[in-house]
Amino acid sequence: MVERADARFAVGDFADWQPACQTVNELAMLGVRMDVISFLGLRQGFPKQIAAPQGLHFQLQDLAFRSSPGVVCSPGLLADCLAERLAKGAASLGDAFAHWLLPRQASRIQKSVDDGILFLWVQVFDAAEERRACRGLLAHCLTGVEVHDLKPALGQKANGGTGSTSPNGAS
């Protein structure tokens, strides 16, 4: 059996689009690649015309959870992981995250998204990138930064390539 590598993410929460965009700009200045950043939240929390920071171009991907209407994510590994959990029957965003996280953490993310909080998930590949991402997220996030490990499905790659379109338009 092939063992799948965990994908590690530094995660920050934001009250709205402006501080999230400012954070993405600052992450870019710290050397974080744009294709490893994912936005997660309710569609209503994003502007109708997304003026993405630092050349970050994406279309929001709807995640049609039965019990979590309106949840969207930018394309990338996080969206792929959540879509895989949705396909396996997760009824809500919290159910999907409960596959990887403690139930309390999954419920908190679900409640935060339901309350209109936006999340930035920054995939990191080593300790230096994790420190850089955490430092960038901490500058503007609401409650602090968490680090979570997700285990992608076999067809998804934790090392940055998923075969889906990355947020900066590359495949």
C-alpha positions in Angstrom: 0.0 0.0 0.0 1.3 3.5 -0.9 1.6 5.8 2.1 0.3 9.3 1.5 2.2 12.3 2.8 0.5 14.8 5.0 0.0 18.3 3.6 0.8 20.9 6.3 -1.0 24.2 6.3 -0.6 27.4 8.4 -4.1 28.8 8.9 -5.3 32.3 9.8 -8.8 33.7 10.2 -9.9 37.1 9.0 -12.9 39.4 9.7 -13.2 40.3 6.0 -11.5 40.5 2.6 -9.3 43.6 3.2 -7.0 42.2 5.9 -6.9 38.9 4.1 -5.7 40.6 0.9 -3.2 42.7 2.9 -1.9 39.5 4.4 -1.5 37.8 1.0 0.5 40.8 -0.2 2.8 40.6 2.8 3.1 36.8 2.4 4.3 37.4 -1.1 6.9 39.9 0.1 8.1 37.2 2.6 8.6 34.9 -0.3 5.5 32.7 0.0 4.4 31.3 -3.4 0.9 32.4 -4.4 0.0 28.9 -5.7 0.1 27.5 -2.1 -2.5 30.0 -0.7 -6.1 29.0 -0.4 -9.1 31.2 0.6 -12.0 29.5 2.5 -15.3 31.1 3.5 -18.8 31.9 2.6 -19.4 33.2 -0.9 -21.0 36.4 0.6 -17.8 37.2 2.4 -16.0 37.7 -0.9 -16.4 40.8 -3.2 -18.4 40.2 -6.4 -15.4 41.3 -8.4 -12.3 39.8 -6.8 -9.4 42.2 -7.1 -6.9 39.6 -6.0 -3.6 40.7 -4.4 -0.2 40.2 -6.0 -1.5 38.8 -9.3 -3.4 36.0 -7.5 -6.1 35.0 -10.0 -8.8 32.5 -9.2 -12.4 31.6 -9.4 -14.1 30.5 -6.2 -15.0 26.8 -6.2 -18.4 26.0 -4.7 -18.4 23.2 -2.1 -22.0 22.1 -2.0 -22.2 20.6 1.5 -25.8 19.8 2.4 -25.5 21.4 5.8 -23.1 24.2 4.9 -24.6 26.1 2.0 -22.5 28.8 0.4 -19.1 27.5 1.3 -16.4 28.3 -1.3 -12.7 27.8 -1.6 -10.1 28.9 -4.1 -8.7 26.1 -6.3 -5.8 24.1 -5.0 -5.0 21.3 -2.6 -7.3 22.4 0.1 -10.3 22.6 -2.3 -9.3 19.2 -3.7 -9.2 17.7 -0.2 -12.5 19.2 0.8 -14.2 18.1 -2.5 -12.9 14.6 -1.9 -14.6 14.5 1.6 -17.8 16.0 0.0 -17.8 13.2 -2.6 -17.4 10.7 0.3 -20.5 12.0 2.0 -19.5 14.7 4.3 -22.7 16.7 5.0 -20.9 19.9 6.2 -17.6 21.6 6.2 -17.2 20.6 9.8 -17.8 16.9 8.9 -15.1 17.2 6.2 -12.5 18.7 8.5 -13.4 16.1 11.2 -11.8 13.5 9.0 -8.4 15.2 9.7 -8.9 17.4 12.8 -10.1 17.0 16.3 -13.9 17.4 16.4 -13.6 20.6 18.5 -11.3 22.1 15.9 -13.5 21.1 13.0 -16.6 22.5 14.7 -14.8 25.8 15.4 -13.8 26.2 11.8 -17.4 25.4 10.8 -18.9 28.0 13.2 -16.4 30.6 12.2 -17.2 30.2 8.5 -20.9 30.2 9.3 -20.3 33.5 11.2 -18.7 35.1 8.1 -15.0 34.6 9.0 -12.6 34.1 6.0 -9.7 31.7 6.3 -6.3 31.8 4.6 -4.7 28.3 4.4 -1.0 28.5 3.4 0.6 25.1 2.5 4.1 24.8 3.9 6.8 22.3 3.1 9.5 22.8 5.7 10.1 24.6 9.1 11.4 27.8 7.5 8.3 28.1 5.3 6.0 27.4 8.3 7.7 30.2 10.3 7.4 32.6 7.4 3.7 31.8 6.8 2.9 32.0 10.5 4.7 35.3 10.8 2.8 36.7 7.8 -0.6 35.4 9.0 -0.2 36.7 12.5 0.1 40.3 11.5 -3.6 40.7 10.6 -5.5 37.5 11.7 -8.2 37.6 14.3 -7.4 34.9 16.8 -4.0 33.5 16.0 -2.5 31.0 13.6 -3.0 27.3 13.7 -1.1 24.6 11.8 -3.0 21.6 10.5 -2.0 18.5 8.6 -4.4 17.1 6.0 -3.8 13.8 4.3 -4.8 14.2 0.6 -6.4 11.3 -1.4 -4.0 9.1 -3.4 -4.5 11.1 -6.6 -3.6 14.4 -4.9 0.0 15.4 -4.2 0.9 17.0 -0.9 4.1 18.5 -2.5 2.3 21.3 -4.3 1.0 19.7 -7.4 -2.6 18.5 -7.7 -3.4 18.6 -11.4 -6.0 21.3 -10.8 -5.5 24.9 -11.6 -3.6 26.8 -9.0 -4.7 30.2 -7.8 -2.2 32.0 -10.0 -3.5 30.3 -13.2 -0.8 27.7 -13.6 -1.7 24.0 -13.9 
